[in-house]
Amino acid sequence: MGKALIIGAGGVASVVVHKCCQNPDVFEEICIASRTLSKCDALKDKLTGKTSTKIRTAQVDADKTDEVIKLINDFKPDIVINVALPYQDLSIMDACLATGVDYLDTANYEPPDTAKFEYKWQWAYKEKYEKAGIMALLGCGFDPGVTGVFVAYAQKHYFDEIHTIDIVDANAGDHGYPFATNFNPEINIREVTAKGRYYENGEWVETDPLSVKKVYDLPQIGPKNIYLMYHEELESLAKNIKGLKRIRFWMTFSDNYLTHLKVLQNVGMTSIEPINYEGHEIIPLQFLKAVLPDPATLGARTKGKTNIGCIIQGVKDGKPRTYYVYNVCDHEECYREVGSQAISYTTGVPAMIGAMMMLKGIWKKPGVYNVEEFDPDPFMEALNKYGLPWHEDFSPALLD
Ligand code: NDP
């Protein structure tokens, strides 16, 4: 049915590639393209002989729009799946615009020199994409991604009006290292060390990083400390869900992770300000990434489960209603299936599903969109089919 150019060859890309190859009727041919060609070839080798999807590889520096344009003109994909880093979003979107090809990513653009999480740069492409007759689907991982689909599903089936949303992202996995991040360390630490922010009564309220903590008892995981953070889907959901009064995002962190993070922050290792080291300019956070375990290698050692979901309150037929929808994912099962841990898995599966929705024309309109702007039903069905089944609870505990 279609050809997908997958940019990036890290933890998430590996899952996207495996999942596309499990679905050869939709993904007839893929090209895995990244900065380091050997990583693309290694991924191809893992799947050769196990799928009827044709696989090519290519080297590309996706910071350079011209290189991406050249690759697109050569491979002629129907869609570009960007699972490189958020820094490449705009250069890849420009290349898609120049060549008339649809675009999908899992994280919003961040300027490398400031940790700012905003959709404004990518939403600014809306008119240009409409005029070109192509589509961009933004933030189609788990969070952002499935969390937006969950909210759209709740809105469609259970609520006349949604008033509050609490997104809770829990990872009870243990990889056995004293400190490691589950996805790209630089992006992860930028996100975690940023100020907390949530939306209430039409305003954004800022909090100090990880200063607001609660305990929540998560199905199949148990009680965990959860910390209020800013996360990018808050911005699009606050805009797209009419009548919303409050939306917050919470994530679990172990005491061990937080202790290490605090020390690293205290000694300046998480800084993104360049410093001079023996005549070279280095960015401490990038140096830290180089010495931390590669998230793509955590799969074999990680045990335990993740639980990510949305706790929603609102009204239906004039009566108050509560609803909790969540997915539980087992690190070891993910590893058995695709050789990756659950964080990469829960991001890569929805990216494949989003691309499938677009290739099949189920989610398809020119412009730039977030996932909650489409009919959630076919996506929810696909989550059950492709490895991320979800559960519902109509009387969950609520967060005050
Ligand atoms: P990794 O660091 O494992 O992989 C990133 C890949 O991108 C690497 O292969 C890297 O190449 C490649 N890359 C980096 N820069 C360039 C460039 N200029 N040109 C071409 N390729 C490049 O990251 P993850 O797989 O963990 O994360 C991928 C994306 O998924 C990130 O944007 C992350 O924010 C997002 N994410 C989204 C989640 C969600 O739920 N929505 C959750 C988790 C992650 P090299 O190997 O040479 O460094």
Residues whose N, C-alpha, C, O or C-beta is under 5 A from the ligand:
A	BS01	NDP	G8 A9 G10 G11 V12 A13 S34 R35 T36 V60 D61 A62 D63 V83 A84 L85 P86 T106 A107 G141 F142 D143 P144 N182 F183 N184 I187 I343 T347
